[in-house]
Amino acid sequence: MGMKAKGFGLVGVGMVLGVAASFQLSAYAQKTGTATSLPLDELRQLADVYGLIKTDYVEPVEDKKLLTEAIGGMVASLDPHSVYLDQKAFRDMREAVQGKFVGVGVEISNEDGYIKVVSPIEDTPAFRAGIKSGDLITRIDNVPVRNMSSDDAIKRMRGKVGSKVTLTIARPGDDKPWVVPLDRREIKVVSVKAKVVEPGYAWLRISQFQENTLDELAKKTKELYAEQPDIKGLVLDLRNDPGGLLPGAIGVTAAFLPKADQVIVSTKGQLPDSNQSFYGRREFYAQRGDPLAGLPAGLKTVPMVVLVNGGSASASEIVAGALQDYQRAIVMGSRTFGKGSVQTLRQLSPDTAIKLTTARYYTPKGRPIQATGVQPDLRVDETADGDLLNALRVRESDLQRHLVAEGEQPAAAGKDQAASLAQQQRALALLKDRKPLEFGSKDDFQLAQAINHFKGLKVMLAKGEPVEEKPAPAPLPGAENKPPELHAPAKK
């Protein structure tokens, strides 16, 4: 084509109603000047099929449609996170980093030909309507979604502010689907929330990593310490956080580590520039200025619990994994999503691009996240009734064609299917008439257990069984906690 594509690195999971859930800003070098032998026979066959469709199909088909669909199918065949972005999808993605878009507020994935809800976004039309993780969207405005791509489903769900869209929801265990009419709204994802839960203990929630996350983090933490100067325990809540901008994940982690030159995350891939280590220094999380300048000094030493669940993905797992590796925080909750790959955005034209998986990422100690996720130090159920939503959640390892972890063996089809179905049915029965949990509320079971941990009280599982308690980590002394550089940047 004679045009050099522009590349931008991405990390994230799923799609958030028309836009990629997350991506990073740092650019990766495009592989150029490499001689690649082309499979001429296969390309000739592709040209033959194209010609047959043009001459023999029942009605004329536009060249652009055929070629666009060919590109889309080729990229989508690789893994769940590689995708071709047409003009609208590319525009939607660029809007996403600003933390706002028009839709109903669900994060979705494509599963077995259906559109499955990974999680509803808090305080959105979908969330308020009671749509839950694990629900299947079977129709959009009465159009069946069977074998519809996530991109197509998203296009149908997006529209003008105030316009209506009707979703048909099938919930496993329910006899009949139910119809949910929703008004499209501008979804403004509030990146950071914070409050003093009780004297001495604070809660800081990051719902998604966006362009303004570090500015919001600085503002909220300063407000917390102004209200409560002697915080004895800080809960960093990353539950249901689908990921976001990689610089945001690096900056959030750096805000709590005592040294700036510590490795936060490393990446490894085929491109030389995909083999890098990212540190907690300003140049790795901000292009200009330092949004973390003047943070309360207590953030570096305050005892911490990081709350995670099966909806914590990508950038969230980078933060949780790094703070866990450095023993800076106790990770509490359930196993995370397992999105441990990096996507690179290659701009094909001024308004189209492909999002291509280019690397796996690793925690500071070299642990892979892909398909395995972050295991909590303390496994604590989400509610007093157990891990109800986890039985319904879709994780990376559940997605078709997911990039396998190093050494991972593909799971046998149908393995533990009966046990999984029984768990889902039990969870659905208990969740049927329950309102969505508001994180940070007085009814937040896991948050209560985190506060118990700070106080030296027993951390309880849902059935009243005590978890083997671990002491809160002491402040890091420094140099001996710095790991070796696992994936050094290629020499230029």
C-alpha positions as CSV (number, residue, x, y, z in Angstrom):
1,M,0.0,0.0,0.0
2,G,3.1,2.2,0.2
3,M,2.0,3.8,3.5
4,K,3.8,3.5,6.8
5,A,1.3,2.6,9.6
6,K,1.5,4.5,12.8
7,G,1.6,2.4,15.9
8,F,0.3,2.9,19.4
9,G,0.5,0.3,22.3
10,L,-2.7,-0.9,23.9
11,V,-3.6,-2.9,26.9
12,G,-7.2,-3.7,28.0
13,V,-10.0,-6.2,28.0
14,G,-13.2,-6.5,26.0
15,M,-15.1,-3.6,24.6
16,V,-16.9,-0.9,26.6
17,L,-19.9,-0.1,24.4
18,G,-18.1,0.8,21.2
19,V,-14.6,1.5,22.4
20,A,-11.7,-0.5,23.6
21,A,-11.7,-0.6,27.3
22,S,-8.1,0.5,27.6
23,F,-4.9,1.4,25.9
24,Q,-1.5,3.0,26.5
25,L,-0.1,6.1,24.9
26,S,3.5,5.1,24.3
27,A,4.3,4.3,20.7
28,Y,5.9,1.1,19.4
29,A,8.1,1.0,16.4
30,Q,6.6,-0.4,13.3
31,K,8.5,-3.3,11.9
32,T,9.8,-2.1,8.5
33,G,12.4,-3.1,6.1
34,T,12.0,-6.8,6.9
35,A,11.8,-9.1,3.9
36,T,8.8,-11.4,4.3
37,S,8.1,-14.2,1.9
38,L,4.5,-14.0,0.8
39,P,2.4,-17.2,0.5
40,L,1.6,-16.7,-3.2
41,D,-0.6,-19.7,-3.6
42,E,-2.9,-18.6,-0.7
43,L,-2.9,-15.0,-1.9
44,R,-3.9,-16.2,-5.4
45,Q,-6.7,-18.2,-3.8
46,L,-7.9,-15.1,-1.9
47,A,-7.9,-13.2,-5.2
48,D,-9.9,-16.0,-6.8
49,V,-12.5,-16.0,-4.1
50,Y,-12.8,-12.2,-4.4
51,G,-13.3,-12.6,-8.1
52,L,-15.9,-15.3,-7.8
53,I,-17.9,-13.2,-5.3
54,K,-17.8,-10.2,-7.7
55,T,-19.0,-12.2,-10.7
56,D,-21.2,-15.0,-9.3
57,Y,-22.8,-13.7,-6.1
58,V,-26.6,-13.2,-6.3
59,E,-26.3,-9.5,-6.2
60,P,-23.4,-6.9,-6.6
61,V,-21.2,-6.4,-3.6
62,E,-19.1,-3.3,-3.1
63,D,-15.3,-3.7,-3.3
64,K,-14.8,-1.8,0.0
65,K,-17.2,-4.1,1.9
66,L,-15.5,-7.2,0.7
67,L,-12.0,-6.0,1.5
68,T,-12.9,-4.5,4.9
69,E,-14.6,-7.7,5.9
70,A,-11.6,-9.7,4.8
71,I,-9.3,-7.6,6.9
72,G,-11.6,-7.8,9.8
73,G,-11.9,-11.6,9.6
74,M,-8.2,-12.0,9.3
75,V,-7.4,-9.9,12.4
76,A,-10.3,-11.2,14.5
77,S,-9.2,-14.8,13.9
78,L,-6.0,-14.3,15.9
79,D,-7.3,-13.7,19.5
80,P,-10.3,-12.0,21.2
81,H,-8.4,-8.6,21.6
82,S,-7.2,-8.2,18.0
83,V,-9.6,-6.3,15.9
84,Y,-10.0,-4.1,12.8
85,L,-11.4,-0.6,13.6
86,D,-13.4,1.2,11.0
87,Q,-14.0,4.9,11.1
88,K,-16.7,4.8,13.8
89,A,-14.9,2.2,16.0
90,F,-11.6,4.2,15.8
91,R,-13.4,7.4,16.7
92,D,-15.1,5.7,19.6
93,M,-11.8,4.4,20.9
94,R,-10.3,7.8,20.8
95,E,-13.2,9.2,22.8
96,A,-12.9,6.4,25.3
97,V,-9.6,7.7,26.7
98,Q,-11.4,10.9,27.6
99,G,-13.7,8.9,29.9
100,K,-17.0,9.5,28.1
101,F,-19.1,8.0,25.4
102,V,-22.7,7.7,24.5
103,G,-24.3,4.3,25.3
104,V,-25.9,2.2,28.0
105,G,-22.8,1.3,30.0
106,V,-21.9,-2.4,29.7
107,E,-18.6,-4.1,29.1
108,I,-19.1,-7.0,26.7
109,S,-17.3,-10.0,25.1
110,N,-18.2,-12.4,22.4
111,E,-18.8,-15.9,23.7
112,D,-19.9,-18.9,21.7
113,G,-21.6,-16.7,19.1
114,Y,-23.5,-14.6,21.7
115,I,-22.8,-11.3,23.3
116,K,-22.0,-11.8,27.0
117,V,-21.9,-9.0,29.7
118,V,-18.6,-9.0,31.4
119,S,-19.8,-6.3,33.8
120,P,-22.1,-3.3,33.9
121,I,-20.4,0.1,34.5
122,E,-21.4,1.7,37.7
123,D,-24.1,4.4,37.7
124,T,-25.2,3.8,34.1
125,P,-28.6,2.9,32.5
126,A,-27.6,-0.8,32.2
127,F,-26.4,-0.9,35.9
128,R,-29.6,0.7,37.2
129,A,-31.7,-1.7,35.1
130,G,-30.3,-4.6,36.9
131,I,-28.1,-6.1,34.1
132,K,-25.5,-8.3,35.7
133,S,-22.2,-10.0,34.8
134,G,-22.8,-13.2,32.9
135,D,-26.1,-12.1,31.2
136,L,-26.4,-12.8,27.5
137,I,-27.6,-10.2,25.1
138,T,-29.6,-12.2,22.6
139,R,-31.3,-9.3,20.7
140,I,-30.7,-5.6,20.1
141,D,-33.8,-3.8,19.0
142,N,-35.2,-7.2,18.3
143,V,-32.3,-8.0,15.9
144,P,-30.7,-11.4,16.8
145,V,-27.1,-11.2,17.8
146,R,-26.2,-14.8,17.1
147,N,-22.7,-14.8,15.5
148,M,-22.7,-11.0,15.5
149,S,-19.3,-9.5,16.2
150,S,-18.8,-7.4,19.3
151,D,-18.1,-4.4,17.1
152,D,-21.4,-4.8,15.2
153,A,-23.3,-5.3,18.5
154,I,-21.7,-2.2,19.9
155,K,-22.6,-0.1,16.8
156,R,-26.2,-1.1,17.3
157,M,-26.2,-0.2,21.0
158,R,-24.6,3.2,20.5
159,G,-26.5,6.3,19.2
160,K,-27.6,9.8,20.1
161,V,-28.1,10.9,23.7
162,G,-31.7,10.3,24.7
163,S,-32.5,7.8,22.0
164,K,-33.8,4.4,23.0
165,V,-32.4,0.9,22.6
166,T,-34.0,-2.3,23.7
167,L,-31.9,-5.3,24.8
168,T,-33.3,-8.8,25.1
169,I,-31.5,-10.5,28.0
170,A,-31.2,-14.2,28.6
171,R,-30.0,-15.0,32.1
172,P,-28.7,-18.6,32.7
173,G,-31.2,-20.4,34.9
174,D,-34.2,-18.2,34.0
175,D,-37.0,-19.8,32.0
176,K,-37.7,-16.8,29.7
177,P,-35.6,-13.9,28.4
178,W,-36.6,-10.5,29.5
179,V,-36.7,-7.2,27.5
180,V,-34.9,-4.2,28.8
181,P,-35.7,-0.8,27.2
182,L,-32.9,1.7,27.9
183,D,-32.2,5.4,27.2
184,R,-28.8,6.1,25.8
185,R,-26.8,8.5,27.9
186,E,-23.4,10.1,27.8
187,I,-21.5,7.7,30.0
188,K,-19.0,9.7,32.1
189,V,-16.8,7.2,33.8
190,V,-15.7,8.7,37.1
191,S,-12.2,7.3,37.3
192,V,-11.4,7.8,41.0
193,K,-13.7,7.8,44.1
194,A,-12.5,8.1,47.7
195,K,-13.9,8.5,51.2
196,V,-13.0,7.9,54.8
197,V,-14.9,4.7,55.7
198,E,-14.5,5.1,59.4
199,P,-12.0,7.1,61.6
200,G,-8.5,6.0,60.5
201,Y,-9.5,4.0,57.5
202,A,-9.9,5.1,53.9
203,W,-11.3,3.7,50.6
204,L,-9.9,4.6,47.2
205,R,-11.6,3.2,44.1
206,I,-10.4,3.3,40.5
207,S,-13.1,2.2,38.2
208,Q,-11.0,2.6,35.0
209,F,-7.6,4.0,34.0
210,Q,-8.1,7.0,31.8
211,E,-6.3,10.2,30.7
212,N,-7.3,12.0,33.9
213,T,-6.9,9.2,36.4
214,L,-3.6,10.4,37.9
215,D,-4.9,13.9,38.2
216,E,-8.0,12.6,40.0
217,L,-5.8,10.3,42.2
218,A,-3.8,13.3,43.3
219,K,-6.8,15.3,44.1
220,K,-8.7,12.6,45.9
221,T,-5.7,11.5,48.0
222,K,-5.0,15.0,49.1
223,E,-8.6,15.5,50.1
224,L,-8.5,12.2,52.1
225,Y,-5.4,13.2,54.0
226,A,-6.8,16.7,54.6
227,E,-9.9,15.1,56.2
228,Q,-7.9,12.3,58.0
229,P,-4.2,13.1,58.4
230,D,-3.4,9.9,60.4
231,I,-4.8,7.2,58.0
232,K,-4.0,3.8,59.5
233,G,-5.2,1.7,56.6
234,L,-6.0,2.4,52.9
235,V,-8.1,0.1,50.7
236,L,-7.3,0.4,47.0
237,D,-10.4,-1.0,45.2
238,L,-9.9,-2.4,41.7
239,R,-12.9,-4.6,41.6
240,N,-14.6,-4.7,38.2
241,D,-12.0,-2.3,36.8
242,P,-11.5,-3.5,33.2
243,G,-8.2,-1.8,32.7
244,G,-7.1,1.4,30.9
245,L,-4.2,3.4,29.9
246,L,-0.9,1.8,30.8
247,P,0.7,5.1,32.0
248,G,-2.1,5.4,34.4
249,A,-1.4,1.9,35.8
250,I,2.3,2.8,36.1
251,G,1.5,6.1,37.8
252,V,-1.0,4.6,40.3
253,T,1.5,1.9,41.3
254,A,4.4,4.5,41.6
255,A,2.2,6.6,43.9
256,F,2.4,3.9,46.6
257,L,6.0,2.6,46.1
258,P,8.8,4.2,48.1
259,K,11.3,4.3,45.2
260,A,10.8,5.7,41.7
261,D,13.3,3.5,40.0
262,Q,11.4,0.2,40.6
263,V,10.1,-1.9,37.8
264,I,6.4,-1.8,37.5
265,V,5.8,-4.1,34.5
266,S,7.7,-5.7,31.7
267,T,6.6,-6.8,28.3
268,K,7.9,-9.4,25.9
269,G,7.0,-9.9,22.2
270,Q,8.3,-10.4,18.7
271,L,9.1,-6.8,18.0
272,P,12.4,-5.6,19.6
273,D,10.5,-2.6,21.1
274,S,8.0,-5.0,22.7
275,N,10.7,-6.2,25.0
276,Q,10.8,-3.5,27.6
277,S,10.7,-2.7,31.3
278,F,8.6,0.2,32.6
279,Y,9.6,2.0,35.7
280,G,7.9,4.2,38.2
281,R,9.6,7.3,37.0
282,R,7.7,10.3,35.6
283,E,8.7,9.7,32.0
284,F,6.9,6.4,32.1
285,Y,3.5,7.8,33.3
286,A,3.3,11.5,32.1
287,Q,4.3,13.3,29.0
288,R,4.5,16.7,30.6
289,G,4.5,17.8,34.2
290,D,4.1,15.4,37.1
291,P,0.6,14.8,38.2
292,L,1.9,12.9,41.2
293,A,4.0,15.9,42.5
294,G,3.1,16.9,46.0
295,L,1.2,13.6,46.9
296,P,0.7,13.0,50.7
297,A,3.9,11.4,52.0
298,G,1.8,8.9,53.9
299,L,0.9,7.1,50.6
300,K,4.3,5.6,50.5
301,T,4.0,3.8,53.9
302,V,0.3,3.5,54.8
303,P,-0.7,-0.2,55.2
304,M,-2.7,-1.2,52.1
305,V,-5.2,-3.8,51.0
306,V,-6.0,-4.1,47.2
307,L,-9.4,-5.5,46.5
308,V,-9.8,-7.5,43.2
309,N,-12.2,-9.9,41.6
310,G,-12.9,-11.6,38.3
311,G,-13.7,-8.3,36.7
312,S,-10.3,-6.8,37.5
313,A,-8.4,-6.9,34.3
314,S,-5.3,-5.7,32.4
315,A,-4.1,-2.4,33.9
316,S,-5.8,-3.4,37.2
317,E,-3.8,-6.6,37.2
318,I,-0.5,-4.7,36.6
319,V,-1.2,-2.6,39.7
320,A,-2.2,-5.5,41.9
321,G,0.6,-7.7,40.7
322,A,3.3,-5.1,41.2
323,L,2.1,-4.1,44.7
324,Q,1.9,-7.8,45.6
325,D,5.4,-8.6,44.3
326,Y,6.9,-5.8,46.3
327,Q,4.9,-6.8,49.4
328,R,3.6,-3.3,49.5
329,A,0.0,-4.4,49.9
330,I,-2.1,-7.4,50.7
331,V,-4.2,-8.5,47.7
332,M,-7.7,-9.6,48.8
333,G,-10.7,-11.0,46.9
334,S,-10.8,-13.5,44.1
335,R,-8.6,-14.4,41.1
336,T,-8.5,-11.6,38.5
337,F,-9.6,-11.7,34.9
338,G,-6.2,-12.8,33.4
339,K,-5.7,-10.2,30.6
340,G,-2.0,-10.2,30.3
341,S,-1.4,-9.2,26.7
342,V,-0.5,-5.9,25.1
343,Q,-2.2,-4.6,22.0
344,T,-0.7,-2.2,19.5
345,L,-2.9,0.3,17.6
346,R,-1.6,0.5,14.0
347,Q,-3.2,3.4,12.2
348,L,-3.9,2.3,8.6
349,S,-5.4,5.6,7.4
350,P,-6.4,8.9,9.1
351,D,-9.6,7.2,10.4
352,T,-9.0,3.4,10.4
353,A,-6.7,1.1,12.3
354,I,-6.1,-2.4,13.5
355,K,-5.6,-3.3,17.2
356,L,-3.1,-6.2,17.2
357,T,-1.8,-8.2,20.1
358,T,2.0,-7.7,20.2
359,A,3.3,-8.7,23.6
360,R,2.6,-10.4,26.9
361,Y,3.3,-8.5,30.1
362,Y,4.8,-9.6,33.4
363,T,4.9,-8.5,37.0
364,P,8.1,-7.2,38.5
365,K,9.1,-10.7,39.6
366,G,8.4,-12.1,36.1
367,R,5.0,-13.7,36.8
368,P,2.8,-13.9,33.7
369,I,-0.8,-12.6,34.0
370,Q,-2.1,-14.0,30.7
371,A,-5.0,-16.5,31.2
372,T,-3.9,-17.0,34.9
373,G,-4.6,-13.7,36.5
374,V,-3.4,-12.5,39.9
375,Q,-4.2,-14.8,42.8
376,P,-5.1,-12.9,46.0
377,D,-3.1,-13.3,49.2
378,L,-6.4,-13.6,51.1
379,R,-9.3,-15.2,49.2
380,V,-12.4,-13.5,50.4
381,D,-15.9,-14.0,49.0
382,E,-17.7,-11.0,47.5
383,T,-20.7,-11.3,49.7
384,A,-21.7,-13.1,52.9
385,D,-23.5,-15.6,50.6
386,G,-20.4,-16.5,48.7
387,D,-18.7,-15.7,45.4
388,L,-22.0,-15.5,43.6
389,L,-20.9,-13.4,40.6
390,N,-17.7,-15.2,40.1
391,A,-19.7,-18.3,39.1
392,L,-21.1,-16.2,36.3
393,R,-18.1,-14.2,35.2
394,V,-16.2,-14.7,31.9
395,R,-12.5,-14.7,32.3
396,E,-9.7,-14.5,29.7
397,S,-9.2,-18.3,29.9
398,D,-12.9,-18.7,29.0
399,L,-12.7,-16.7,25.7
400,Q,-12.4,-18.6,22.5
401,R,-8.9,-18.3,20.8
402,H,-7.5,-16.6,23.9
403,L,-3.7,-16.3,23.9
404,V,-2.5,-19.1,26.1
405,A,-0.3,-18.6,29.0
406,E,3.3,-19.9,28.8
407,G,3.1,-23.6,29.5
408,E,-0.7,-23.6,29.5
409,Q,-2.5,-26.6,28.1
410,P,-5.8,-26.0,26.4
411,A,-8.6,-27.0,28.7
412,A,-10.6,-30.1,27.7
413,A,-14.0,-29.3,26.3
414,G,-16.7,-29.8,28.9
415,K,-14.3,-30.1,31.8
416,D,-16.1,-29.4,35.1
417,Q,-19.2,-28.3,33.1
418,A,-21.7,-29.9,35.4
419,A,-20.1,-28.4,38.5
420,S,-19.9,-25.0,36.8
421,L,-23.6,-25.2,35.8
422,A,-24.6,-26.1,39.3
423,Q,-22.6,-23.1,40.7
424,Q,-24.3,-20.8,38.1
425,Q,-27.8,-22.0,39.0
426,R,-27.1,-21.5,42.7
427,A,-25.7,-18.1,42.1
428,L,-28.6,-17.0,39.9
429,A,-31.2,-18.2,42.4
430,L,-29.5,-16.1,45.2
431,L,-29.0,-13.1,42.9
432,K,-32.4,-13.1,41.3
433,D,-34.0,-10.4,43.4
434,R,-30.9,-8.8,44.8
435,K,-29.9,-5.2,44.0
436,P,-26.5,-4.6,42.5
437,L,-23.8,-4.2,45.2
438,E,-22.6,-0.7,45.7
439,F,-18.8,-0.8,46.2
440,G,-17.8,1.2,49.2
441,S,-21.2,1.0,50.9
442,K,-21.9,-0.3,54.4
443,D,-23.1,-3.5,52.8
444,D,-19.7,-4.1,51.1
445,F,-18.6,-7.4,52.6
446,Q,-15.1,-7.5,51.2
447,L,-14.4,-3.9,52.2
448,A,-15.5,-4.8,55.8
449,Q,-13.0,-7.7,55.7
450,A,-10.2,-5.4,54.6
451,I,-10.9,-3.1,57.6
452,N,-10.9,-6.2,59.8
453,H,-7.5,-7.0,58.4
454,F,-6.1,-3.6,59.3
455,K,-7.5,-3.9,62.9
456,G,-6.0,-7.4,63.4
457,L,-9.4,-9.0,63.5
458,K,-10.2,-12.3,61.7
459,V,-10.9,-11.9,58.0
460,M,-14.0,-14.1,57.3
461,L,-15.1,-16.2,54.4
462,A,-18.8,-16.2,53.5
463,K,-19.4,-19.3,55.5
464,G,-17.9,-17.9,58.6
465,E,-14.6,-19.7,58.1
466,P,-11.5,-17.7,59.1
467,V,-8.9,-17.0,56.4
468,E,-5.3,-17.7,57.4
469,E,-4.3,-14.1,58.3
470,K,-1.1,-12.5,57.1
471,P,0.4,-9.5,58.8
472,A,0.1,-6.1,57.1
473,P,3.3,-5.5,55.1
474,A,5.9,-3.2,56.6
475,P,7.2,-0.2,54.6
476,L,9.8,-1.3,52.1
477,P,13.4,-0.6,53.1
478,G,14.3,0.0,49.5
479,A,17.1,-1.3,47.3
480,E,16.9,-5.1,48.2
481,N,13.3,-5.1,46.9
482,K,14.2,-4.0,43.4
483,P,13.9,-7.0,41.1
484,P,16.3,-7.7,38.2
485,E,15.3,-6.2,34.9
486,L,13.6,-9.1,33.2
487,H,13.0,-7.9,29.7
488,A,15.6,-5.2,28.9
489,P,14.8,-2.7,26.1
490,A,16.5,-3.5,22.8
491,K,19.6,-1.4,22.2
492,K,19.0,1.3,19.6
